[in-house]
Amino acid sequence: MVPDKLLAITPSWVPFAPQVIFITGLCELAGALALVTKPLRWWAGVAFAAYAICVWPANFKHAIEGVELPHITNSWLYHGPRLAFQPVIVWWALYCAGVIDWPWRARR
């Protein structure tokens, strides 16, 4: 997605928004590489979980303000599940990286 489109959904309180968007894009690429390496997988999971939490405000702005983006429907049939599923994405990043094992923890 073009950075100017991401700027449209970035909350106004984010400082240096264009630079933040660029850096987060680089972090996504680095995180993807880190996920495939055993020594860095734990850190990648933590970073992706933090990233999912940090972009949540942009998802809310996109939904509440009805910002039009190409190839994305501007409907609550899209926004509702997306917003509700964000905590699952955080859990999923942590679980897949081995940071947490809940709810399948071995009983002692």
Secondary structure, 3 states (H helix, E strand, C coil): CCHHHHHHHCCCCCCCHHHHHHHHHHHHHHHHHHHCCHHHHHHHHHHHHHHHHHHHHHHHHHHHHCCCECCECCCHHHHHHHHHHHHHHHHHHHHHCCCCCCCCCCCC
